[in-house]
Amino acid sequence: MPAWRRRKDGGVGNSNRATTSEQQFSPKIDGAFEDQKREKERITKNSNNKSIKILKKERSKRSCINSCCWLIGFICSTWWFLLFLYNAMPASFPQYVTQAITGPTPDPPGVKLHKEGVTAKHPVVFVPGIVTGGLELWEGHRCMDGLFRKRLWGGTFGEIYKRPLCWIEHMSLDNETGLDPPGIRVRPVSGLVAADYFAAGYFVWAVLIANLATIGYEEKNMYMAAYDWRLSFQNTEVRDQTLSRMKSNIELMVATTGEKVVVIPHSMGALYFLHFMKWVEAPPPMGGGGGSDWCGKHIKAVMNIGGPFLGLPKIVAGLFSAEAKDIAVARAVAPGVLDLDIFGFQTLQHAMKMTRTWDSTMSLIPKGGDAIWGTLDWAPEEDHGCVAKHLKKNDTQRTSGNGLKSLNYGRIISFGKDVAQLHSSKIERVDFKGAVEGRNYVNRSCGDVWNEYHEMGFGGIKAVADYKVFTVESVLELLQFVAPRMMKRGSAHYSYGIADNLEDKEYQHYKYWSNPLESRLPNAPDMEIFSMYGVGLPTERSYIYKFSPSSECYIPFQIDTSAEGGTHQSCLRGGVYSVDGDETVPVLSAGYMCAKGWRGKTRFNPSGIKTYVREYNHAPPATLLEGRGTQSGNHVDITGNFALIEDIIRVASGATGNDLGGDRVYSDIFRWSERIKVRL
C-alpha cells in the first residue's frame, strides 16, 4: 500500500481511536463540570442568601431607626404645635373650656370681695410650717461646688438625684449642737418666694397671696416670716435672729400703716408663733424685751391654719421607724425596695439619720400625755364615726355608750393587731428600760447609715417589741431609749407635759413656750385667735408594728401593713388607725385649745382672748381641670380653699370672728374636748 494511503488510514484510525477515547471519558468530565457548576451555584446561592439576610437585617435596623425617628419627630412636632396653640390662644380660652365642661365657675374670693368693696386694711404676716419653706446653700463642701445660693430644698430637688449622699450631708444638722455642721451653711430663702410654691406647680401660699393682691395688698404690707424649719425654735434666733427680724418687721408695718397685723401661721408655724409671742414679751437675753403688752399693741388676730397645737401621732412613727402611712404602703407594694442599697444610698436609713438631726420635728411630739391622748383602754375619740355602726346581735366585742365599738386610740404603738385589741389587764409586758444594750457586731458593712438602733444590740431592740404597747407617755420613754442623742437635744428645747402651777418660775424657760398646756397666752384681750383646719379626711392616730430583725444595717421595726380592720374596724387600714382630720393633723390636736383649753378665761388664757373654731369640710375636685380643689380640707391644699381664703380676707380687711359667724364645726371636737379632764 502506498505511503500516503497508510498515512491516511493511520490518521483515520488514530482519529477514530481518539474519538472513541473521548467518548469513553466524556461522562466523567461532564460530571466533574456539573459538580463544579452545582458547587458554584450553591456557593453563589449561599452568598446571595447571606447577602439577602444582611440586607434584610440592615433594612430592619434602618426601619427600626426610621420608625423611632418618626415617632420622636411626631411627639416633638405635636408638643411644639400644642405649645404654640397654648401661647397663641386668648387668655380666656382655658376658662372658656372649663366652663363649657363644668358650667360657670365662681369668682375667686379676692375678685368676689373686691366687687363688694372690700379693700386691704391690716398688714398680713405669713408664718410657714415645717418642710414648705425653701432653703438655699451659702457654704458647702466640694461636692456642692457651683451651687452657691441655689435651692437645696424646694424648687426642682434636682440635687437629690445628682448627688444624694452629698445632699443629705448638707441638709443634716450637727448631731450634738443642732446647728450647722463644720463648713456648711444652709439658710432660708427670703421674701414671699420662700414659700409661695413648694415645687413647680405645687402651691403653698401662692393662691392666698394672689387673692390678697386682688383687694390691694402688695409686698409692703405682706411679710413672709421665713425661717430655717430644721432648727429648734430658739436656735432660729441664736443663729439667724429670725425672731428679732419678725418683731422688727411687724413693728415697721404697724408704724407705717397705723393698723395691727393679722398673722397667718400654717402647720408647725402655729407652734413657732406661740413661741414668738412668749419670746417677744420676755426680757433679754432669752427674749425680745417687748414687754407684756407688745402683742396687744401689734396683733389684731392670729389665724392658725392646720395648727398641730397638741402634736402629731404621725411624727412618732417618723422618729421611731422613718415611716408613716404613705411609706408603709410603698413598702407593701414593693417590698424591700426602700431598704435596698442602691448606689450606696439606703433610703430609709439615711432619711432617719438626717431627720433625727432636725430639732424642729421634736416640737411635734404629742403633748399633754395620757390625759389628752388616752390610756391603754380609753381615748377621747373612741367612738369615731368610721367604725361600723351596725353590729351583729351576737357580737360580744366591747362597745361604747352610743353602740359603736370602742377603739384603743390611746395605744399609739402596738406590736401586733391582737395586742392592739386586748384589754390592758390581759397584756403581759416586759419593761424595756432595764434591757442591756450593746453592739452585737462590729460596724463593717453599714457605713454611713450606722445609727442608734445598731448601737442598741439585739437585746435592746427585742426588749422594745416585748413591751408590746405604748401610750403617749411611754412613747417619750421609748424615744429616749432608741434615740438618746436626739432626745437629749430636744429636752433642752421642748416640753410635753401639763403645767401644775404656771406661776412657777421654771415655766419662764423657752422650752415651755411652744406648749400651750405649759404656757399662757399674752395679755391681749382685744386680740382674736382662730383654729382653721380641714375635716373629713382619714388622719393617722395610732399604729400596729411588727419586729423585723432582718439585718443590723436595717431599721428593725416596721408598720405592719397586713393588719386590717375588716367590716367592724374600718378605721384600721394597712396597720394604721385613723380618725377625723386633714390627713396630717387630727381634729383633737388642731381644735382642742380653741374649743376648750383657751375658751373664755382659763389659766392658759388669763386675759380672755376670744377664740374661734373654723372647720372646712373636705370635698374633692369635681374635675381634673379644678386642680387640687377649691374646697379641699387637705393639710396643705387647704391654703387654696375658697371658703378659708374668704375668711382670711374678711378679717384682714377689718372683720371680727363674730362677723364671720363665730364657730363653724362639722366634727365632734366639742364633745371630744369635754371628755378630756384637764384643770382649766
C-alpha positions in Angstrom: 0.0 0.0 0.0 1.3 3.4 -0.8 2.6 5.5 1.9 0.1 8.2 1.6 -2.7 5.6 1.9 -1.1 4.3 5.0 -0.8 7.8 6.5 -4.4 8.5 5.6 -5.6 5.2 7.0 -3.4 5.6 10.1 -4.7 9.1 10.6 -8.2 7.9 10.2 -7.5 5.1 12.6 -6.0 7.4 15.2 -8.9 9.8 14.8 -11.4 7.0 15.4 -9.5 5.8 18.4 -9.3 9.3 19.9 -12.9 9.8 19.3 -13.7 6.6 21.0 -11.4 7.6 23.9 -13.1 11.0 24.2 -16.5 9.3 24.1 -15.3 6.9 26.8 -14.1 9.7 29.2 -16.6 12.5 28.4 -19.2 11.4 31.0 -16.6 11.7 33.7 -15.6 15.1 32.5 -19.2 16.3 32.2 -19.9 15.0 35.7 -17.0 16.9 37.1 -18.1 20.1 35.3 -21.6 19.6 36.5 -20.4 19.1 40.1 -18.2 22.2 39.8 -21.2 24.1 38.3 -23.5 23.0 41.1 -20.9 23.8 43.7 -20.5 27.3 42.2 -24.3 27.6 42.1 -24.6 26.5 45.7 -21.8 28.9 46.8 -23.4 31.7 44.8 -26.8 30.8 46.3 -25.4 30.8 49.8 -23.7 34.1 49.2 -26.9 35.5 47.8 -28.8 34.2 50.8 -26.3 35.7 53.2 -26.4 39.0 51.3 -30.2 38.9 51.4 -30.1 38.2 55.1 -27.6 41.0 55.7 -29.7 43.3 53.6 -32.8 42.3 55.5 -31.1 43.0 58.8 -29.8 46.3 57.6 -33.2 47.2 56.2 -34.8 46.1 59.5 -32.4 48.2 61.5 -33.0 51.2 59.2 -36.7 50.6 59.5 -36.5 50.5 63.3 -34.4 53.6 63.4 -36.6 55.3 61.0 -39.7 54.4 63.0 -38.1 55.7 66.2 -37.1 58.9 64.5 -40.6 59.3 63.0 -42.1 58.6 66.5 -39.8 61.1 68.2 -40.4 63.6 65.5 -44.1 63.2 65.7 -44.1 63.6 69.5 -41.9 66.7 69.3 -43.9 68.2 66.5 -47.2 67.6 68.4 -45.7 69.0 71.5 -44.4 72.2 69.8 -47.7 72.5 68.0 -49.7 72.3 71.2 -47.3 74.7 72.9 -47.8 77.1 70.0 -51.5 76.8 70.3 -51.3 77.3 74.1 -49.3 80.5 73.7 -51.3 81.8 70.7 -54.8 81.2 72.2 -56.6 84.0 74.0 -56.0 84.1 77.8 -59.7 83.5 78.3 -59.8 80.3 76.3 -58.8 77.8 79.1 -61.5 79.3 81.3 -64.0 79.0 78.4 -63.2 75.3 78.0 -63.5 74.7 81.7 -66.9 76.5 81.9 -68.1 74.5 78.8 -67.3 71.3 80.6 -68.2 72.1 84.2 -70.5 75.1 83.9 -69.9 78.6 85.2 -67.1 78.8 87.8 -67.4 81.0 90.9 -65.3 84.1 91.2 -62.1 83.6 93.3 -62.6 85.1 96.8 -60.4 88.1 96.1 -62.5 89.1 93.0 -65.8 88.4 94.8 -64.9 90.6 97.8 -63.3 93.3 95.6 -66.7 93.6 93.9 -68.2 94.1 97.3 -65.9 97.0 98.0 -63.6 95.1 100.4 -60.1 96.6 100.5 -56.7 96.0 102.2 -56.5 97.2 105.8 -54.4 95.2 108.2 -50.9 94.1 107.2 -50.5 90.4 106.9 -47.8 88.1 108.2 -47.3 84.6 106.9 -45.6 82.0 109.1 -44.8 78.9 107.1 -44.6 75.4 108.7 -42.2 72.6 108.5 -40.9 71.4 105.1 -42.7 74.1 103.0 -40.1 76.8 103.2 -37.2 77.0 100.7 -33.6 76.5 101.9 -30.5 77.6 99.9 -26.8 76.9 100.0 -24.4 79.6 101.3 -21.4 77.5 102.1 -20.6 73.8 101.4 -18.1 71.1 100.7 -16.6 70.5 97.3 -19.3 68.1 96.2 -21.6 71.2 96.1 -19.4 73.4 94.0 -21.3 75.8 91.7 -24.4 75.8 93.8 -24.0 79.0 95.8 -27.4 80.3 96.7 -29.1 77.5 94.8 -32.1 75.8 96.5 -31.3 72.6 98.2 -34.9 72.3 99.5 -37.9 73.4 97.4 -37.9 74.0 93.7 -36.9 71.1 91.5 -35.0 69.0 94.1 -32.6 68.1 91.2 -29.6 67.8 93.6 -31.2 64.9 95.3 -30.9 62.8 92.2 -27.5 64.1 91.1 -25.6 63.8 94.5 -27.9 62.1 97.1 -25.3 61.5 99.8 -23.8 65.0 99.5 -27.3 66.5 99.6 -28.1 64.6 102.8 -24.8 65.7 104.4 -25.7 69.3 103.7 -29.4 69.0 104.8 -28.4 67.4 108.1 -27.6 69.4 111.2 -24.9 68.7 113.8 -26.0 65.8 115.9 -24.5 67.4 119.1 -25.3 71.1 118.8 -28.4 71.1 116.5 -26.7 73.8 114.5 -24.6 73.9 111.3 -22.0 71.2 110.7 -18.5 72.5 110.1 -18.0 74.0 106.7 -21.7 74.0 105.8 -24.2 76.9 105.8 -27.8 76.3 104.5 -30.1 79.3 105.0 -33.8 80.1 104.5 -34.9 81.8 101.3 -36.2 85.3 102.0 -39.3 87.1 100.7 -42.7 85.9 99.5 -41.0 83.4 97.2 -39.7 81.5 100.2 -42.9 79.6 100.5 -45.4 80.6 97.8 -44.6 77.4 95.9 -43.1 74.3 97.4 -42.1 73.0 93.9 -43.0 74.0 90.4 -46.8 73.9 90.1 -47.4 72.9 93.8 -48.6 76.0 95.6 -48.5 76.7 99.3 -49.2 80.4 99.9 -49.4 81.5 96.2 -53.2 81.3 95.9 -53.8 83.2 99.1 -51.2 85.8 98.2 -52.9 86.3 94.7 -56.3 86.8 96.3 -55.0 89.3 98.8 -53.3 91.2 96.0 -56.7 91.5 94.2 -58.1 93.6 97.1 -54.9 95.8 97.2 -52.2 94.0 99.1 -48.6 94.1 97.9 -45.2 93.3 99.3 -45.0 96.4 101.6 -48.0 95.1 103.6 -47.4 91.4 103.3 -44.4 89.7 105.0 -43.2 86.1 104.8 -41.6 85.2 108.2 -39.3 82.6 106.6 -37.1 80.6 109.0 -34.9 77.5 108.9 -37.6 75.0 109.8 -35.0 72.3 110.7 -33.7 74.3 113.8 -35.3 74.4 117.2 -37.4 77.5 117.6 -34.9 79.2 120.0 -32.0 78.4 117.8 -33.5 80.2 114.8 -32.9 83.3 116.9 -29.5 82.2 118.1 -28.2 81.6 114.6 -30.2 83.8 112.3 -32.0 86.3 114.6 -35.3 85.3 112.9 -37.5 86.2 115.8 -35.9 89.6 116.1 -36.5 90.1 112.3 -40.2 89.2 112.7 -40.5 91.6 115.6 -38.9 94.4 113.7 -41.0 93.8 110.5 -44.3 93.7 112.5 -43.4 96.9 114.3 -42.5 98.6 110.9 -45.7 97.6 109.3 -47.8 98.8 112.3 -45.9 102.1 112.3 -46.3 102.7 108.6 -50.0 101.7 108.2 -51.3 102.5 111.6 -53.0 99.2 111.8 -52.3 96.0 113.8 -51.2 92.9 111.9 -53.1 89.7 111.1 -50.8 86.8 111.5 -51.4 83.6 109.5 -49.3 80.6 110.6 -49.6 77.2 108.9 -48.9 73.8 110.4 -45.8 73.9 112.7 -45.8 77.7 112.1 -48.6 77.8 114.7 -46.2 76.4 117.3 -43.4 78.7 116.2 -45.6 81.8 116.6 -46.7 80.6 120.0 -43.0 80.5 120.9 -42.6 84.0 119.3 -45.4 85.6 121.4 -43.7 84.4 124.6 -40.3 85.3 123.3 -41.3 88.9 122.4 -42.6 89.6 125.9 -39.7 88.0 127.8 -36.7 90.2 128.8 -33.3 89.9 127.2 -31.1 87.9 126.7 -33.6 85.0 126.5 -36.4 87.1 125.0 -37.1 90.1 122.8 -37.8 92.6 125.5 -41.1 93.8 124.0 -43.0 93.8 127.4 -46.2 92.2 128.4 -48.4 94.5 126.2 -46.5 94.1 123.0 -48.9 91.5 121.4 -51.9 93.6 122.4 -50.4 96.7 120.7 -49.3 95.0 117.5 -51.6 91.9 116.7 -55.2 92.0 115.7 -55.7 88.3 115.1 -53.8 85.0 114.8 -55.5 82.8 112.1 -53.9 79.4 112.5 -54.2 77.0 109.6 -53.9 73.3 110.4 -52.0 74.1 113.7 -50.8 70.9 115.5 -51.1 72.6 118.9 -51.0 69.3 120.8 -48.6 67.5 118.5 -48.8 64.7 115.9 -49.0 61.0 116.3 -47.6 60.8 112.7 -44.3 62.3 114.0 -43.9 59.4 116.4 -43.8 56.9 113.6 -41.4 59.2 111.7 -38.9 59.4 114.5 -39.3 55.7 115.5 -39.0 54.0 112.1 -38.7 56.7 109.5 -42.1 55.9 108.0 -45.8 56.7 108.2 -48.8 55.5 106.3 -47.6 56.5 102.9 -44.1 55.0 103.3 -45.6 51.8 104.8 -47.9 51.5 101.8 -45.0 51.9 99.4 -43.1 49.2 101.3 -46.1 46.9 101.0 -46.4 47.5 97.2 -42.7 47.0 96.6 -41.2 45.0 99.5 -37.5 45.7 100.1 -37.1 48.4 97.6 -36.7 51.2 100.2 -34.2 49.1 102.1 -32.0 48.3 99.2 -28.5 49.7 99.0 -28.8 51.4 95.6 -25.5 53.1 94.6 -24.6 53.3 98.3 -27.9 55.1 99.2 -30.2 53.2 101.6 -33.2 55.5 101.5 -35.0 55.0 104.9 -31.8 54.6 106.9 -30.4 57.9 105.5 -33.7 59.6 106.0 -33.8 58.6 109.6 -30.2 59.7 110.2 -31.0 63.1 108.6 -34.4 63.8 110.2 -33.2 62.9 113.7 -30.9 65.9 113.4 -33.8 68.3 112.8 -34.7 69.5 116.2 -37.9 71.1 114.9 -39.5 67.7 114.5 -39.4 67.2 118.2 -41.8 70.2 118.7 -44.4 68.0 117.1 -44.2 65.1 119.5 -47.7 64.8 121.2 -48.2 67.0 124.2 -50.4 66.5 127.3 -49.7 62.9 127.9 -52.4 60.3 128.5 -54.8 62.9 129.9 -55.1 64.3 126.4 -54.4 61.4 124.1 -55.8 58.5 126.1 -54.7 55.5 128.1 -54.5 51.8 127.2 -58.3 51.5 127.4 -59.6 55.0 126.8 -59.3 57.8 124.3 -61.5 60.9 123.6 -62.2 59.8 120.1 -63.0 56.2 120.9 -66.4 56.3 119.1 -65.2 58.0 115.9 -67.7 57.6 113.1 -65.6 55.5 110.7 -66.4 52.5 113.0 -69.1 50.3 111.6 -72.4 51.4 113.2 -74.3 48.1 112.7 -73.0 45.3 114.9 -74.4 41.8 114.8 -76.6 40.7 117.6 -74.0 38.0 118.7 -71.1 40.5 118.6 -69.6 40.3 122.1 -66.9 42.9 121.5 -66.7 45.9 123.8 -68.8 48.9 122.7 -69.1 52.5 123.8 -72.2 54.1 125.2 -73.7 55.0 121.8 -73.4 51.5 120.4 -70.2 51.9 118.5 -67.2 49.7 119.0 -64.7 51.4 121.3 -61.2 51.7 119.7 -58.0 51.8 121.7 -56.6 55.0 120.1 -54.6 55.7 123.3 -52.2 52.9 122.2 -50.1 55.0 119.9 -47.9 52.0 119.1 -48.9 48.3 119.4 -46.8 45.3 118.4 -49.4 43.1 116.8 -53.1 43.6 116.0 -54.1 41.2 118.8 -52.2 43.4 121.3 -54.0 46.5 119.9 -57.4 45.0 120.7 -56.8 43.2 124.0 -57.9 44.7 127.3 -54.9 46.1 129.2 -55.4 43.5 132.0 -54.6 40.7 129.6 -51.4 42.1 128.1 -48.2 40.8 129.6 -45.3 43.2 129.1 -41.6 43.3 129.9 -40.2 46.7 130.7 -37.6 47.7 128.0 -35.9 50.3 130.2 -34.0 47.6 132.1 -32.7 45.9 128.9 -28.9 45.6 128.4 -27.9 47.4 125.3 -24.7 46.8 123.3 -23.5 46.2 119.8 -23.6 42.6 118.6 -21.4 43.1 115.6 -18.5 45.3 114.5 -19.6 48.0 112.1 -18.1 46.6 108.9 -20.8 47.0 106.3 -23.3 49.6 107.4 -21.1 52.5 106.5 -22.8 55.9 106.7 -26.1 54.5 107.7 -24.9 53.3 111.1 -27.5 54.7 113.5 -28.6 54.4 117.1 -30.5 51.1 116.6 -27.3 49.4 115.6 -25.8 50.5 119.0 -28.6 49.0 120.9 -27.9 45.4 120.0 -30.4 42.6 119.6 -31.3 42.5 123.3 -32.3 46.2 123.4 -34.2 46.0 120.2 -36.2 42.9 121.2 -37.0 44.5 124.6 -38.9 47.3 122.8 -41.1 44.7 121.0 -41.6 42.8 124.2 -43.1 45.9 125.9 -45.9 45.4 123.3 -47.9 48.6 123.7 -47.1 52.3 124.2 -49.3 55.3 125.1 -48.1 58.9 124.6 -46.3 59.0 128.0 -44.5 55.7 127.4 -43.6 56.8 123.8 -41.5 59.6 125.3 -39.6 57.0 127.3 -39.3 54.8 124.1 -37.8 57.7 122.2 -35.4 58.4 125.0 -34.3 54.7 124.8 -34.0 54.3 121.0 -32.7 57.9 120.2 -30.9 59.3 123.3 -28.8 61.9 121.5 -31.8 63.3 119.6 -33.9 63.4 122.8 -31.1 65.0 124.8 -31.1 67.9 122.4 -34.9 68.0 122.2 -35.4 68.1 126.0 -33.4 71.3 126.2 -35.8 73.0 123.8 -39.2 71.4 124.2 -41.5 70.0 126.9 -44.6 67.8 126.5 -46.5 67.9 129.8 -49.3 69.8 131.5 -48.3 72.6 133.9 -49.4 72.3 137.5 -48.6 75.8 138.5 -47.9 78.4 135.8 -46.7 80.8 138.4 -43.7 78.6 138.9 -40.6 80.3 137.6 -39.5 77.2 135.7 -42.1 78.0 133.1 -40.3 81.2 132.1 -37.8 79.0 130.3 -38.1 78.9 126.5 -38.5 75.2 126.3 -42.1 75.6 127.5 -43.2 78.4 125.2 -44.5 76.3 122.3 -46.5 74.0 124.5 -50.0 75.6 125.0 -50.5 73.4 128.1 -47.4 74.8 129.8 -47.6 78.5 128.9 -50.1 81.4 128.9 -51.4 83.4 126.0 -50.3 87.1 126.1 -52.2 89.8 127.9 -54.1 91.0 124.8 -57.9 90.9 125.4 -58.7 92.6 122.1 -56.8 90.0 120.1 -58.5 87.0 118.5 -57.3 83.5 117.8 -58.7 81.2 115.2 -58.2 77.5 114.7 -58.8 76.8 111.0 -58.4 73.3 109.7 -59.8 70.7 107.4 -62.0 67.7 108.4 -63.5 64.7 106.7 -60.2 63.0 105.8 -58.7 59.9 107.5 -55.8 61.0 109.6 -53.2 58.9 111.3 -53.8 58.3 115.0 -52.0 55.1 116.1 -50.0 52.3 114.6 -49.6 48.5 114.6 -45.9 47.5 114.3 -44.0 44.3 113.7 -40.5 43.3 114.7 -38.2 42.7 111.7 -34.7 41.8 112.8 -33.5 41.2 109.2 -30.1 42.7 109.4 -28.2 45.0 111.6 -28.0 47.6 108.9 -31.8 47.9 108.6 -34.4 49.6 110.8 -35.7 46.7 112.9 -39.3 48.0 113.3 -41.9 48.4 110.5 -45.6 49.3 110.4 -47.5 46.0 109.8 -49.4 46.8 106.6 -51.1 43.4 106.7 -53.2 44.5 109.8 -56.7 45.3 108.5 -59.8 46.1 110.5 -62.4 44.5 108.3 -66.1 45.5 108.4 -66.2 46.1 112.2 -63.0 48.2 112.3 -62.9 50.2 109.2 -60.7 52.8 110.9 -57.8 50.3 110.7 -56.2 50.1 107.3 -52.7 48.9 106.5 -51.6 48.9 110.1 -52.8 52.5 110.8 -55.8 53.5 112.9 -57.3 56.8 111.5 -59.5 59.5 113.0 -61.1 62.7 111.6 -58.7 65.4 110.5 -56.9 66.9 107.5 -54.7 63.8 106.7 -51.9 65.1 108.8 -53.3 66.8 112.0 -56.1 65.0 114.0 -59.0 67.2 114.9 -58.1 66.8 118.6 -54.7 68.5 118.1 -55.9 71.3 115.9 -59.1 72.1 117.7 -58.9 71.4 121.4 -57.2 74.6 122.6 -59.7 76.9 120.8 -62.6 74.7 121.6 -61.9 74.3 125.4 -58.3 75.0 126.6 -58.4 78.7 125.7 -62.1 79.2 125.5 -63.1 82.0 127.9 -60.8 83.0 130.8 -58.7 80.0 131.7 -55.4 79.6 133.4 -53.9 79.2 129.9 -55.8 82.4 128.6 -56.0 84.7 131.6 -56.9 87.8 129.6 -59.9 86.1 127.9 -58.7 86.3 124.3 -61.7 85.3 122.1 -61.1 82.0 120.3 -63.0 80.5 117.3 -63.0 77.1 115.7 -63.5 77.3 111.9 -63.6 73.8 110.2 -63.7 73.2 106.4 -65.3 70.0 105.3 -63.3 68.4 102.6 -64.7 68.0 99.1 -62.5 66.5 96.3 -62.1 68.3 93.0 -65.1 68.0 90.8 -62.9 67.6 87.6 -59.3 67.3 86.7 -59.5 70.9 85.5 -60.1 72.1 89.1 -56.5 71.1 90.1 -56.2 70.4 93.8 -59.7 71.7 94.5 -61.2 74.9 95.8 -63.0 73.0 98.7 -60.1 70.8 99.8 -59.5 70.1 103.5 -56.1 68.6 103.0 -53.4 69.9 105.3 -51.5 71.9 102.5 -54.2 72.1 99.8 -56.5 73.9 102.2 -54.5 77.1 101.6 -56.3 77.2 98.2 -59.7 76.6 99.8 -62.0 79.4 98.7 -64.0 79.5 102.0 -60.8 79.7 104.1 -59.4 82.4 101.9 -62.6 84.4 102.1 -62.5 84.2 105.9 -58.9 85.4 106.0 -59.5 88.3 103.6 -62.5 89.5 105.6 -60.6 89.5 108.9 -57.6 91.2 107.2 -60.0 93.9 105.9 -61.3 94.6 109.4 -64.0 91.9 110.2 -64.1 90.1 113.6 -64.8 86.4 114.4 -68.4 87.3 115.2 -68.7 88.9 111.8 -67.7 85.6 110.2 -70.5 83.9 112.2 -68.4 82.6 115.1 -67.6 78.9 115.2 -68.3 76.6 112.2 -67.9 73.0 113.2 -68.5 69.7 111.3 -66.6 67.3 113.6 -67.1 66.1 117.2 -64.4 68.4 118.6 -66.6 69.9 121.3 -67.8 66.5 122.5 -64.3 65.0 122.5 -62.9 68.1 124.3 -65.4 67.7 127.1 -64.1 64.2 127.7 -60.6 65.5 128.5 -60.3 66.3 132.2 -57.6 68.9 132.4 -57.8 71.6 135.0 -58.5 74.9 133.3 
